[in-house]
Amino acid sequence: MTRRRGREPYLSHRARYRLSIDIGGTFTDLVLINEETGEVSVAKVLSTPKDPSIGAFEGFRRILRENGVDPSQLTAVIHATTVVTNTVIERKGAVTGLITTKGFRDVLEIGRERRAK
């Protein structure tokens, strides 16, 4: 074991993993991938709409525990969610506004997925 400045000990013999979390309106799905073997593990927990982080962390702890993985073995955590998309589509979010300054007019057009010509 060698120590790198400002970081945890580098453990070359420990497997490394990538974790993906997708928070949906009903379920939160998690996928854990062993980077060395390609082995894939999945978990599904109920989402918690009032506070999506509760379901996400429950799933996070569960999938790591079930696979004997320590959080320090994660090389990446990839997050996705449909919560914001659904809020916009259903128009259930707070009323908001956008104020721009001179020179940033195209921000509004990009927000509508088109650019002024």
Biopython code that builds the backbone (N, CA, C, O; Angstrom):
import numpy as np
from Bio.PDB.StructureBuilder import StructureBuilder

atoms = [
    (1, "MET", "N", (0.848, -1.169, 0.000)),
    (1, "MET", "CA", (0.000, 0.000, 0.000)),
    (1, "MET", "C", (0.897, 1.235, 0.000)),
    (1, "MET", "O", (1.812, 1.350, 0.816)),
    (2, "THR", "N", (0.626, 2.151, -0.917)),
    (2, "THR", "CA", (1.358, 3.413, -0.957)),
    (2, "THR", "C", (0.388, 4.549, -0.698)),
    (2, "THR", "O", (-0.791, 4.475, -1.043)),
    (3, "ARG", "N", (0.901, 5.584, -0.093)),
    (3, "ARG", "CA", (0.045, 6.722, 0.218)),
    (3, "ARG", "C", (0.321, 7.834, -0.775)),
    (3, "ARG", "O", (1.470, 8.205, -1.013)),
    (4, "ARG", "N", (-0.772, 8.369, -1.363)),
    (4, "ARG", "CA", (-0.647, 9.511, -2.258)),
    (4, "ARG", "C", (-1.012, 10.758, -1.475)),
    (4, "ARG", "O", (-1.947, 10.747, -0.674)),
    (5, "ARG", "N", (-0.288, 11.809, -1.705)),
    (5, "ARG", "CA", (-0.505, 13.048, -0.976)),
    (5, "ARG", "C", (-1.951, 13.527, -1.105)),
    (5, "ARG", "O", (-2.480, 13.657, -2.209)),
    (6, "GLY", "N", (-2.583, 13.789, 0.050)),
    (6, "GLY", "CA", (-3.919, 14.368, 0.067)),
    (6, "GLY", "C", (-5.035, 13.407, -0.302)),
    (6, "GLY", "O", (-6.168, 13.841, -0.509)),
    (7, "ARG", "N", (-4.748, 12.108, -0.389)),
    (7, "ARG", "CA", (-5.786, 11.153, -0.766)),
    (7, "ARG", "C", (-5.739, 9.942, 0.150)),
    (7, "ARG", "O", (-4.796, 9.751, 0.918)),
    (8, "GLU", "N", (-6.773, 9.137, 0.049)),
    (8, "GLU", "CA", (-6.810, 7.882, 0.785)),
    (8, "GLU", "C", (-5.729, 6.951, 0.242)),
    (8, "GLU", "O", (-5.244, 7.147, -0.872)),
    (9, "PRO", "N", (-5.350, 5.935, 1.027)),
    (9, "PRO", "CA", (-4.361, 4.983, 0.520)),
    (9, "PRO", "C", (-4.829, 4.355, -0.785)),
    (9, "PRO", "O", (-6.013, 4.061, -0.944)),
    (10, "TYR", "N", (-3.921, 4.152, -1.703)),
    (10, "TYR", "CA", (-4.243, 3.520, -2.976)),
    (10, "TYR", "C", (-4.173, 2.014, -2.777)),
    (10, "TYR", "O", (-3.114, 1.475, -2.454)),
    (11, "LEU", "N", (-5.285, 1.342, -2.966)),
    (11, "LEU", "CA", (-5.355, -0.094, -2.770)),
    (11, "LEU", "C", (-5.547, -0.757, -4.117)),
    (11, "LEU", "O", (-6.677, -0.919, -4.580)),
    (12, "SER", "N", (-4.453, -1.140, -4.746)),
    (12, "SER", "CA", (-4.529, -1.668, -6.101)),
    (12, "SER", "C", (-5.250, -2.999, -6.174)),
    (12, "SER", "O", (-5.769, -3.356, -7.231)),
    (13, "HIS", "N", (-5.297, -3.746, -5.078)),
    (13, "HIS", "CA", (-5.929, -5.058, -5.102)),
    (13, "HIS", "C", (-7.440, -5.002, -4.864)),
    (13, "HIS", "O", (-8.111, -6.028, -4.973)),
    (14, "ARG", "N", (-7.974, -3.861, -4.549)),
    (14, "ARG", "CA", (-9.415, -3.739, -4.314)),
    (14, "ARG", "C", (-10.126, -3.392, -5.612)),
    (14, "ARG", "O", (-9.660, -2.569, -6.401)),
    (15, "ALA", "N", (-11.256, -4.036, -5.809)),
    (15, "ALA", "CA", (-12.053, -3.777, -7.014)),
    (15, "ALA", "C", (-12.581, -2.352, -6.992)),
    (15, "ALA", "O", (-12.796, -1.772, -5.928)),
    (16, "ARG", "N", (-12.782, -1.807, -8.157)),
    (16, "ARG", "CA", (-13.356, -0.471, -8.320)),
    (16, "ARG", "C", (-14.712, -0.618, -8.988)),
    (16, "ARG", "O", (-14.926, -1.525, -9.793)),
    (17, "TYR", "N", (-15.629, 0.286, -8.645)),
    (17, "TYR", "CA", (-17.002, 0.194, -9.122)),
    (17, "TYR", "C", (-17.507, 1.543, -9.607)),
    (17, "TYR", "O", (-17.034, 2.595, -9.178)),
    (18, "ARG", "N", (-18.481, 1.488, -10.515)),
    (18, "ARG", "CA", (-19.253, 2.661, -10.928)),
    (18, "ARG", "C", (-20.684, 2.434, -10.471)),
    (18, "ARG", "O", (-21.208, 1.325, -10.575)),
    (19, "LEU", "N", (-21.313, 3.484, -9.965)),
    (19, "LEU", "CA", (-22.688, 3.395, -9.486)),
    (19, "LEU", "C", (-23.544, 4.398, -10.243)),
    (19, "LEU", "O", (-23.198, 5.576, -10.343)),
    (20, "SER", "N", (-24.666, 3.920, -10.777)),
    (20, "SER", "CA", (-25.625, 4.800, -11.452)),
    (20, "SER", "C", (-26.920, 4.795, -10.667)),
    (20, "SER", "O", (-27.389, 3.744, -10.231)),
    (21, "ILE", "N", (-27.493, 5.973, -10.489)),
    (21, "ILE", "CA", (-28.745, 6.128, -9.750)),
    (21, "ILE", "C", (-29.710, 6.908, -10.628)),
    (21, "ILE", "O", (-29.376, 7.985, -11.121)),
    (22, "ASP", "N", (-30.911, 6.363, -10.824)),
    (22, "ASP", "CA", (-31.961, 7.029, -11.604)),
    (22, "ASP", "C", (-33.174, 7.196, -10.707)),
    (22, "ASP", "O", (-33.849, 6.222, -10.375)),
    (23, "ILE", "N", (-33.448, 8.427, -10.319)),
    (23, "ILE", "CA", (-34.574, 8.716, -9.435)),
    (23, "ILE", "C", (-35.791, 9.026, -10.282)),
    (23, "ILE", "O", (-35.826, 10.028, -10.996)),
    (24, "GLY", "N", (-36.788, 8.163, -10.198)),
    (24, "GLY", "CA", (-38.036, 8.363, -10.921)),
    (24, "GLY", "C", (-39.142, 8.762, -9.962)),
    (24, "GLY", "O", (-38.919, 8.880, -8.758)),
    (25, "GLY", "N", (-40.318, 8.966, -10.495)),
    (25, "GLY", "CA", (-41.449, 9.363, -9.671)),
    (25, "GLY", "C", (-41.935, 8.267, -8.746)),
    (25, "GLY", "O", (-42.448, 8.561, -7.666)),
    (26, "THR", "N", (-41.787, 7.000, -9.142)),
    (26, "THR", "CA", (-42.256, 5.869, -8.346)),
    (26, "THR", "C", (-41.100, 5.067, -7.767)),
    (26, "THR", "O", (-41.114, 4.715, -6.587)),
    (27, "PHE", "N", (-40.105, 4.777, -8.590)),
    (27, "PHE", "CA", (-38.977, 3.969, -8.142)),
    (27, "PHE", "C", (-37.654, 4.678, -8.387)),
    (27, "PHE", "O", (-37.527, 5.513, -9.283)),
    (28, "THR", "N", (-36.677, 4.322, -7.568)),
    (28, "THR", "CA", (-35.299, 4.734, -7.766)),
    (28, "THR", "C", (-34.522, 3.478, -8.128)),
    (28, "THR", "O", (-34.495, 2.513, -7.363)),
    (29, "ASP", "N", (-33.892, 3.493, -9.294)),
    (29, "ASP", "CA", (-33.137, 2.340, -9.780)),
    (29, "ASP", "C", (-31.646, 2.595, -9.623)),
    (29, "ASP", "O", (-31.163, 3.704, -9.852)),
    (30, "LEU", "N", (-30.925, 1.549, -9.228)),
    (30, "LEU", "CA", (-29.479, 1.653, -9.049)),
    (30, "LEU", "C", (-28.789, 0.525, -9.795)),
    (30, "LEU", "O", (-29.273, -0.607, -9.814)),
    (31, "VAL", "N", (-27.657, 0.838, -10.410)),
    (31, "VAL", "CA", (-26.853, -0.149, -11.125)),
    (31, "VAL", "C", (-25.412, 0.018, -10.655)),
    (31, "VAL", "O", (-24.851, 1.113, -10.698)),
    (32, "LEU", "N", (-24.820, -1.096, -10.204)),
    (32, "LEU", "CA", (-23.439, -1.108, -9.733)),
    (32, "LEU", "C", (-22.632, -1.984, -10.683)),
    (32, "LEU", "O", (-22.987, -3.140, -10.912)),
    (33, "ILE", "N", (-21.548, -1.442, -11.237)),
    (33, "ILE", "CA", (-20.730, -2.182, -12.202)),
    (33, "ILE", "C", (-19.315, -2.347, -11.653)),
    (33, "ILE", "O", (-18.654, -1.372, -11.293)),
    (34, "ASN", "N", (-18.866, -3.597, -11.596)),
    (34, "ASN", "CA", (-17.492, -3.896, -11.222)),
    (34, "ASN", "C", (-16.630, -3.607, -12.449)),
    (34, "ASN", "O", (-16.782, -4.262, -13.481)),
    (35, "GLU", "N", (-15.735, -2.639, -12.347)),
    (35, "GLU", "CA", (-14.939, -2.219, -13.501)),
    (35, "GLU", "C", (-13.943, -3.277, -13.965)),
    (35, "GLU", "O", (-13.521, -3.262, -15.121)),
    (36, "GLU", "N", (-13.564, -4.187, -13.082)),
    (36, "GLU", "CA", (-12.590, -5.219, -13.456)),
    (36, "GLU", "C", (-13.250, -6.408, -14.140)),
    (36, "GLU", "O", (-12.736, -6.917, -15.136)),
    (37, "THR", "N", (-14.395, -6.856, -13.606)),
    (37, "THR", "CA", (-15.035, -8.069, -14.125)),
    (37, "THR", "C", (-16.206, -7.787, -15.049)),
    (37, "THR", "O", (-16.625, -8.659, -15.810)),
    (38, "GLY", "N", (-16.741, -6.560, -14.984)),
    (38, "GLY", "CA", (-17.924, -6.226, -15.768)),
    (38, "GLY", "C", (-19.212, -6.709, -15.134)),
    (38, "GLY", "O", (-20.287, -6.521, -15.703)),
    (39, "GLU", "N", (-19.125, -7.334, -13.957)),
    (39, "GLU", "CA", (-20.313, -7.824, -13.263)),
    (39, "GLU", "C", (-21.243, -6.656, -12.939)),
    (39, "GLU", "O", (-20.805, -5.594, -12.497)),
    (40, "VAL", "N", (-22.540, -6.879, -13.172)),
    (40, "VAL", "CA", (-23.547, -5.838, -12.962)),
    (40, "VAL", "C", (-24.514, -6.287, -11.875)),
    (40, "VAL", "O", (-25.014, -7.411, -11.906)),
    (41, "SER", "N", (-24.775, -5.406, -10.914)),
    (41, "SER", "CA", (-25.770, -5.650, -9.875)),
    (41, "SER", "C", (-26.797, -4.535, -9.947)),
    (41, "SER", "O", (-26.453, -3.383, -10.211)),
    (42, "VAL", "N", (-28.060, -4.875, -9.713)),
    (42, "VAL", "CA", (-29.120, -3.872, -9.767)),
    (42, "VAL", "C", (-29.923, -3.887, -8.475)),
    (42, "VAL", "O", (-29.996, -4.902, -7.782)),
    (43, "ALA", "N", (-30.518, -2.754, -8.166)),
    (43, "ALA", "CA", (-31.408, -2.624, -7.014)),
    (43, "ALA", "C", (-32.504, -1.639, -7.379)),
    (43, "ALA", "O", (-32.320, -0.762, -8.223)),
    (44, "LYS", "N", (-33.634, -1.798, -6.733)),
    (44, "LYS", "CA", (-34.773, -0.909, -6.956)),
    (44, "LYS", "C", (-35.397, -0.632, -5.594)),
    (44, "LYS", "O", (-35.679, -1.557, -4.832)),
    (45, "VAL", "N", (-35.611, 0.643, -5.293)),
    (45, "VAL", "CA", (-36.274, 1.044, -4.053)),
    (45, "VAL", "C", (-37.376, 2.032, -4.402)),
    (45, "VAL", "O", (-37.375, 2.626, -5.480)),
    (46, "LEU", "N", (-38.302, 2.199, -3.492)),
    (46, "LEU", "CA", (-39.358, 3.189, -3.707)),
    (46, "LEU", "C", (-38.770, 4.591, -3.652)),
    (46, "LEU", "O", (-37.925, 4.881, -2.805)),
    (47, "SER", "N", (-39.207, 5.447, -4.540)),
    (47, "SER", "CA", (-38.805, 6.853, -4.505)),
    (47, "SER", "C", (-39.565, 7.550, -3.392)),
    (47, "SER", "O", (-40.623, 7.090, -2.961)),
    (48, "THR", "N", (-39.021, 8.650, -2.939)),
    (48, "THR", "CA", (-39.654, 9.449, -1.891)),
    (48, "THR", "C", (-39.864, 10.858, -2.444)),
    (48, "THR", "O", (-38.998, 11.720, -2.296)),
    (49, "PRO", "N", (-41.023, 11.094, -3.087)),
    (49, "PRO", "CA", (-41.260, 12.366, -3.781)),
    (49, "PRO", "C", (-41.056, 13.625, -2.937)),
    (49, "PRO", "O", (-40.599, 14.639, -3.464)),
    (50, "LYS", "N", (-41.378, 13.588, -1.659)),
    (50, "LYS", "CA", (-41.204, 14.798, -0.836)),
    (50, "LYS", "C", (-39.730, 15.140, -0.646)),
    (50, "LYS", "O", (-39.374, 16.310, -0.508)),
    (51, "ASP", "N", (-38.875, 14.119, -0.639)),
    (51, "ASP", "CA", (-37.428, 14.319, -0.526)),
    (51, "ASP", "C", (-36.731, 13.182, -1.264)),
    (51, "ASP", "O", (-36.442, 12.147, -0.663)),
    (52, "PRO", "N", (-36.453, 13.357, -2.569)),
    (52, "PRO", "CA", (-35.865, 12.282, -3.373)),
    (52, "PRO", "C", (-34.551, 11.725, -2.826)),
    (52, "PRO", "O", (-34.196, 10.585, -3.127)),
    (53, "SER", "N", (-33.834, 12.499, -2.037)),
    (53, "SER", "CA", (-32.556, 12.014, -1.508)),
    (53, "SER", "C", (-32.737, 10.850, -0.543)),
    (53, "SER", "O", (-31.841, 10.016, -0.416)),
    (54, "ILE", "N", (-33.875, 10.776, 0.137)),
    (54, "ILE", "CA", (-34.101, 9.691, 1.100)),
    (54, "ILE", "C", (-34.085, 8.339, 0.391)),
    (54, "ILE", "O", (-33.368, 7.430, 0.810)),
    (55, "GLY", "N", (-34.864, 8.200, -0.671)),
    (55, "GLY", "CA", (-34.884, 6.953, -1.432)),
    (55, "GLY", "C", (-33.547, 6.667, -2.086)),
    (55, "GLY", "O", (-33.103, 5.519, -2.125)),
    (56, "ALA", "N", (-32.898, 7.712, -2.604)),
    (56, "ALA", "CA", (-31.607, 7.530, -3.270)),
    (56, "ALA", "C", (-30.564, 6.998, -2.293)),
    (56, "ALA", "O", (-29.836, 6.061, -2.618)),
    (57, "PHE", "N", (-30.484, 7.583, -1.103)),
    (57, "PHE", "CA", (-29.498, 7.118, -0.127)),
    (57, "PHE", "C", (-29.839, 5.741, 0.418)),
    (57, "PHE", "O", (-28.938, 4.958, 0.719)),
    (58, "GLU", "N", (-31.131, 5.432, 0.551)),
    (58, "GLU", "CA", (-31.523, 4.086, 0.973)),
    (58, "GLU", "C", (-31.021, 3.062, -0.047)),
    (58, "GLU", "O", (-30.434, 2.045, 0.324)),
    (59, "GLY", "N", (-31.255, 3.335, -1.329)),
    (59, "GLY", "CA", (-30.788, 2.440, -2.381)),
    (59, "GLY", "C", (-29.275, 2.357, -2.436)),
    (59, "GLY", "O", (-28.716, 1.277, -2.625)),
    (60, "PHE", "N", (-28.607, 3.493, -2.272)),
    (60, "PHE", "CA", (-27.149, 3.568, -2.268)),
    (60, "PHE", "C", (-26.581, 2.642, -1.194)),
    (60, "PHE", "O", (-25.702, 1.824, -1.465)),
    (61, "ARG", "N", (-27.095, 2.783, 0.032)),
    (61, "ARG", "CA", (-26.613, 1.944, 1.134)),
    (61, "ARG", "C", (-26.919, 0.474, 0.882)),
    (61, "ARG", "O", (-26.085, -0.390, 1.152)),
    (62, "ARG", "N", (-28.110, 0.184, 0.366)),
    (62, "ARG", "CA", (-28.519, -1.201, 0.145)),
    (62, "ARG", "C", (-27.637, -1.895, -0.890)),
    (62, "ARG", "O", (-27.129, -2.987, -0.634)),
    (63, "ILE", "N", (-27.450, -1.274, -2.056)),
    (63, "ILE", "CA", (-26.693, -1.949, -3.116)),
    (63, "ILE", "C", (-25.228, -2.138, -2.724)),
    (63, "ILE", "O", (-24.623, -3.150, -3.077)),
    (64, "LEU", "N", (-24.656, -1.182, -2.004)),
    (64, "LEU", "CA", (-23.274, -1.349, -1.552)),
    (64, "LEU", "C", (-23.178, -2.452, -0.505)),
    (64, "LEU", "O", (-22.275, -3.286, -0.563)),
    (65, "ARG", "N", (-24.107, -2.461, 0.456)),
    (65, "ARG", "CA", (-24.103, -3.480, 1.508)),
    (65, "ARG", "C", (-24.279, -4.880, 0.918)),
    (65, "ARG", "O", (-23.544, -5.801, 1.276)),
    (66, "GLU", "N", (-25.252, -5.042, 0.014)),
    (66, "GLU", "CA", (-25.533, -6.354, -0.574)),
    (66, "GLU", "C", (-24.366, -6.891, -1.395)),
    (66, "GLU", "O", (-24.246, -8.101, -1.585)),
    (67, "ASN", "N", (-23.509, -6.002, -1.880)),
    (67, "ASN", "CA", (-22.380, -6.425, -2.707)),
    (67, "ASN", "C", (-21.038, -6.331, -1.985)),
    (67, "ASN", "O", (-19.989, -6.566, -2.584)),
    (68, "GLY", "N", (-21.073, -5.989, -0.699)),
    (68, "GLY", "CA", (-19.840, -5.898, 0.081)),
    (68, "GLY", "C", (-18.878, -4.844, -0.430)),
    (68, "GLY", "O", (-17.662, -5.027, -0.378)),
    (69, "VAL", "N", (-19.422, -3.736, -0.924)),
    (69, "VAL", "CA", (-18.608, -2.666, -1.503)),
    (69, "VAL", "C", (-18.540, -1.492, -0.530)),
    (69, "VAL", "O", (-19.558, -1.061, 0.013)),
    (70, "ASP", "N", (-17.337, -0.986, -0.319)),
    (70, "ASP", "CA", (-17.140, 0.199, 0.498)),
    (70, "ASP", "C", (-17.248, 1.428, -0.412)),
    (70, "ASP", "O", (-16.781, 1.384, -1.551)),
    (71, "PRO", "N", (-17.851, 2.519, 0.064)),
    (71, "PRO", "CA", (-17.967, 3.716, -0.784)),
    (71, "PRO", "C", (-16.634, 4.195, -1.362)),
    (71, "PRO", "O", (-16.610, 4.805, -2.431)),
    (72, "SER", "N", (-15.536, 3.927, -0.671)),
    (72, "SER", "CA", (-14.224, 4.359, -1.181)),
    (72, "SER", "C", (-13.814, 3.602, -2.441)),
    (72, "SER", "O", (-12.864, 3.999, -3.116)),
    (73, "GLN", "N", (-14.518, 2.520, -2.766)),
    (73, "GLN", "CA", (-14.210, 1.751, -3.971)),
    (73, "GLN", "C", (-14.906, 2.316, -5.210)),
    (73, "GLN", "O", (-14.662, 1.851, -6.323)),
    (74, "LEU", "N", (-15.767, 3.311, -5.024)),
    (74, "LEU", "CA", (-16.482, 3.900, -6.156)),
    (74, "LEU", "C", (-15.575, 4.869, -6.907)),
    (74, "LEU", "O", (-14.942, 5.740, -6.310)),
    (75, "THR", "N", (-15.525, 4.702, -8.222)),
    (75, "THR", "CA", (-14.751, 5.631, -9.045)),
    (75, "THR", "C", (-15.648, 6.697, -9.656)),
    (75, "THR", "O", (-15.177, 7.760, -10.061)),
    (76, "ALA", "N", (-16.952, 6.405, -9.720)),
    (76, "ALA", "CA", (-17.894, 7.370, -10.293)),
    (76, "ALA", "C", (-19.290, 7.082, -9.767)),
    (76, "ALA", "O", (-19.665, 5.931, -9.542)),
    (77, "VAL", "N", (-20.043, 8.142, -9.578)),
    (77, "VAL", "CA", (-21.468, 8.039, -9.264)),
    (77, "VAL", "C", (-22.183, 8.866, -10.319)),
    (77, "VAL", "O", (-21.956, 10.069, -10.445)),
    (78, "ILE", "N", (-23.053, 8.202, -11.076)),
    (78, "ILE", "CA", (-23.770, 8.859, -12.167)),
    (78, "ILE", "C", (-25.221, 9.007, -11.748)),
    (78, "ILE", "O", (-25.861, 8.032, -11.354)),
    (79, "HIS", "N", (-25.740, 10.222, -11.832)),
    (79, "HIS", "CA", (-27.089, 10.514, -11.354)),
    (79, "HIS", "C", (-27.981, 10.949, -12.503)),
    (79, "HIS", "O", (-27.581, 11.744, -13.353)),
    (80, "ALA", "N", (-29.183, 10.421, -12.515)),
    (80, "ALA", "CA", (-30.185, 10.839, -13.501)),
    (80, "ALA", "C", (-31.528, 10.918, -12.791)),
    (80, "ALA", "O", (-31.755, 10.237, -11.791)),
    (81, "THR", "N", (-32.404, 11.744, -13.309)),
    (81, "THR", "CA", (-33.726, 11.840, -12.708)),
    (81, "THR", "C", (-34.736, 12.351, -13.720)),
    (81, "THR", "O", (-34.407, 13.115, -14.628)),
    (82, "THR", "N", (-35.968, 11.913, -13.543)),
    (82, "THR", "CA", (-37.070, 12.443, -14.345)),
    (82, "THR", "C", (-37.901, 13.414, -13.519)),
    (82, "THR", "O", (-38.890, 13.962, -14.006)),
    (83, "VAL", "N", (-37.500, 13.626, -12.269)),
    (83, "VAL", "CA", (-38.289, 14.467, -11.362)),
    (83, "VAL", "C", (-38.464, 15.876, -11.922)),
    (83, "VAL", "O", (-39.581, 16.392, -11.952)),
    (84, "VAL", "N", (-37.384, 16.498, -12.361)),
    (84, "VAL", "CA", (-37.474, 17.866, -12.883)),
    (84, "VAL", "C", (-38.269, 17.891, -14.182)),
    (84, "VAL", "O", (-39.121, 18.758, -14.375)),
    (85, "THR", "N", (-37.994, 16.946, -15.069)),
    (85, "THR", "CA", (-38.715, 16.881, -16.345)),
    (85, "THR", "C", (-40.212, 16.760, -16.106)),
    (85, "THR", "O", (-41.007, 17.469, -16.724)),
    (86, "ASN", "N", (-40.593, 15.858, -15.207)),
    (86, "ASN", "CA", (-42.017, 15.676, -14.909)),
    (86, "ASN", "C", (-42.629, 16.932, -14.301)),
    (86, "ASN", "O", (-43.766, 17.283, -14.616)),
    (87, "THR", "N", (-41.891, 17.604, -13.440)),
    (87, "THR", "CA", (-42.394, 18.834, -12.826)),
    (87, "THR", "C", (-42.669, 19.895, -13.884)),
    (87, "THR", "O", (-43.685, 20.587, -13.823)),
    (88, "VAL", "N", (-41.772, 20.023, -14.848)),
    (88, "VAL", "CA", (-41.949, 21.013, -15.914)),
    (88, "VAL", "C", (-43.122, 20.630, -16.810)),
    (88, "VAL", "O", (-43.976, 21.465, -17.107)),
    (89, "ILE", "N", (-43.169, 19.375, -17.239)),
    (89, "ILE", "CA", (-44.242, 18.921, -18.127)),
    (89, "ILE", "C", (-45.608, 19.073, -17.465)),
    (89, "ILE", "O", (-46.570, 19.509, -18.098)),
    (90, "GLU", "N", (-45.683, 18.710, -16.187)),
    (90, "GLU", "CA", (-46.958, 18.768, -15.465)),
    (90, "GLU", "C", (-47.262, 20.165, -14.927)),
    (90, "GLU", "O", (-48.338, 20.405, -14.380)),
    (91, "ARG", "N", (-46.313, 21.081, -15.084)),
    (91, "ARG", "CA", (-46.461, 22.461, -14.602)),
    (91, "ARG", "C", (-46.832, 22.520, -13.121)),
    (91, "ARG", "O", (-47.741, 23.244, -12.716)),
    (92, "LYS", "N", (-46.105, 21.739, -12.332)),
    (92, "LYS", "CA", (-46.365, 21.681, -10.893)),
    (92, "LYS", "C", (-45.315, 22.427, -10.074)),
    (92, "LYS", "O", (-45.418, 22.494, -8.849)),
    (93, "GLY", "N", (-44.326, 22.976, -10.727)),
    (93, "GLY", "CA", (-43.254, 23.661, -10.015)),
    (93, "GLY", "C", (-43.639, 25.072, -9.615)),
    (93, "GLY", "O", (-44.723, 25.556, -9.938)),
    (94, "ALA", "N", (-42.739, 25.713, -8.912)),
    (94, "ALA", "CA", (-42.947, 27.094, -8.490)),
    (94, "ALA", "C", (-42.898, 28.018, -9.704)),
    (94, "ALA", "O", (-42.214, 27.735, -10.687)),
    (95, "VAL", "N", (-43.625, 29.112, -9.620)),
    (95, "VAL", "CA", (-43.586, 30.119, -10.673)),
    (95, "VAL", "C", (-42.203, 30.769, -10.616)),
    (95, "VAL", "O", (-41.766, 31.229, -9.561)),
    (96, "THR", "N", (-41.524, 30.800, -11.756)),
    (96, "THR", "CA", (-40.169, 31.346, -11.787)),
    (96, "THR", "C", (-40.027, 32.325, -12.941)),
    (96, "THR", "O", (-40.871, 32.382, -13.835)),
    (97, "GLY", "N", (-38.969, 33.077, -12.906)),
    (97, "GLY", "CA", (-38.670, 34.014, -13.980)),
    (97, "GLY", "C", (-37.184, 33.992, -14.265)),
    (97, "GLY", "O", (-36.397, 33.479, -13.470)),
    (98, "LEU", "N", (-36.802, 34.552, -15.401)),
    (98, "LEU", "CA", (-35.399, 34.624, -15.786)),
    (98, "LEU", "C", (-35.113, 36.034, -16.268)),
    (98, "LEU", "O", (-35.748, 36.532, -17.197)),
    (99, "ILE", "N", (-34.158, 36.659, -15.628)),
    (99, "ILE", "CA", (-33.738, 38.005, -16.017)),
    (99, "ILE", "C", (-32.353, 37.879, -16.632)),
    (99, "ILE", "O", (-31.446, 37.308, -16.027)),
    (100, "THR", "N", (-32.194, 38.415, -17.835)),
    (100, "THR", "CA", (-30.880, 38.370, -18.476)),
    (100, "THR", "C", (-30.383, 39.784, -18.717)),
    (100, "THR", "O", (-31.155, 40.743, -18.714)),
    (101, "THR", "N", (-29.090, 39.892, -18.924)),
    (101, "THR", "CA", (-28.497, 41.189, -19.220)),
    (101, "THR", "C", (-28.165, 41.263, -20.699)),
    (101, "THR", "O", (-28.205, 40.261, -21.414)),
    (102, "LYS", "N", (-27.841, 42.453, -21.139)),
    (102, "LYS", "CA", (-27.516, 42.674, -22.541)),
    (102, "LYS", "C", (-26.417, 41.701, -22.983)),
    (102, "LYS", "O", (-25.423, 41.496, -22.286)),
    (103, "GLY", "N", (-26.625, 41.120, -24.144)),
    (103, "GLY", "CA", (-25.643, 40.185, -24.675)),
    (103, "GLY", "C", (-25.967, 38.728, -24.398)),
    (103, "GLY", "O", (-25.279, 37.835, -24.892)),
    (104, "PHE", "N", (-27.010, 38.477, -23.610)),
    (104, "PHE", "CA", (-27.370, 37.101, -23.284)),
    (104, "PHE", "C", (-28.784, 36.760, -23.739)),
    (104, "PHE", "O", (-29.418, 35.863, -23.183)),
    (105, "ARG", "N", (-29.275, 37.465, -24.740)),
    (105, "ARG", "CA", (-30.626, 37.248, -25.241)),
    (105, "ARG", "C", (-30.834, 35.819, -25.738)),
    (105, "ARG", "O", (-31.915, 35.253, -25.574)),
    (106, "ASP", "N", (-29.802, 35.238, -26.344)),
    (106, "ASP", "CA", (-29.967, 33.895, -26.909)),
    (106, "ASP", "C", (-30.194, 32.826, -25.845)),
    (106, "ASP", "O", (-30.608, 31.716, -26.178)),
    (107, "VAL", "N", (-29.934, 33.129, -24.581)),
    (107, "VAL", "CA", (-30.210, 32.163, -23.515)),
    (107, "VAL", "C", (-31.683, 31.769, -23.535)),
    (107, "VAL", "O", (-32.015, 30.597, -23.355)),
    (108, "LEU", "N", (-32.564, 32.737, -23.752)),
    (108, "LEU", "CA", (-33.993, 32.436, -23.806)),
    (108, "LEU", "C", (-34.322, 31.540, -24.985)),
    (108, "LEU", "O", (-35.124, 30.615, -24.856)),
    (109, "GLU", "N", (-33.715, 31.801, -26.125)),
    (109, "GLU", "CA", (-33.968, 30.983, -27.314)),
    (109, "GLU", "C", (-33.418, 29.577, -27.139)),
    (109, "GLU", "O", (-34.062, 28.606, -27.538)),
    (110, "ILE", "N", (-32.236, 29.456, -26.549)),
    (110, "ILE", "CA", (-31.657, 28.134, -26.308)),
    (110, "ILE", "C", (-32.552, 27.362, -25.347)),
    (110, "ILE", "O", (-32.744, 26.156, -25.506)),
    (111, "GLY", "N", (-33.096, 28.049, -24.358)),
    (111, "GLY", "CA", (-34.008, 27.413, -23.407)),
    (111, "GLY", "C", (-35.229, 26.832, -24.084)),
    (111, "GLY", "O", (-35.843, 25.897, -23.570)),
    (112, "ARG", "N", (-35.584, 27.375, -25.225)),
    (112, "ARG", "CA", (-36.715, 26.848, -26.010)),
    (112, "ARG", "C", (-36.223, 25.895, -27.094)),
    (112, "ARG", "O", (-36.979, 25.493, -27.978)),
    (113, "GLU", "N", (-34.942, 25.540, -27.010)),
    (113, "GLU", "CA", (-34.295, 24.615, -27.941)),
    (113, "GLU", "C", (-34.235, 25.136, -29.370)),
    (113, "GLU", "O", (-34.318, 24.363, -30.325)),
    (114, "ARG", "N", (-34.091, 26.442, -29.512)),
    (114, "ARG", "CA", (-33.888, 27.020, -30.841)),
    (114, "ARG", "C", (-33.063, 28.294, -30.669)),
    (114, "ARG", "O", (-33.041, 28.891, -29.593)),
    (115, "ARG", "N", (-32.408, 28.689, -31.707)),
    (115, "ARG", "CA", (-31.599, 29.906, -31.680)),
    (115, "ARG", "C", (-32.147, 30.905, -32.668)),
    (115, "ARG", "O", (-32.625, 30.542, -33.743)),
    (116, "ALA", "N", (-32.075, 32.165, -32.295)),
    (116, "ALA", "CA", (-32.486, 33.224, -33.220)),
    (116, "ALA", "C", (-31.539, 33.230, -34.408)),
    (116, "ALA", "O", (-30.335, 33.023, -34.253)),
    (117, "LYS", "N", (-32.089, 33.472, -35.602)),
    (117, "LYS", "CA", (-31.250, 33.454, -36.811)),
    (117, "LYS", "C", (-30.900, 34.847, -37.240)),
    (117, "LYS", "O", (-30.201, 35.029, -38.237)),
]
sb = StructureBuilder()
sb.init_structure("model")
sb.init_model(0)
sb.init_chain("A")
sb.init_seg("    ")
for serial, (resi, resn, name, xyz) in enumerate(atoms, 1):
    if name == "N":
        sb.init_residue(resn, " ", resi, " ")
    sb.init_atom(name, np.array(xyz, "f"), 0.0, 1.0, " ", f" {name:<3s}", serial, name[0])
structure = sb.get_structure()
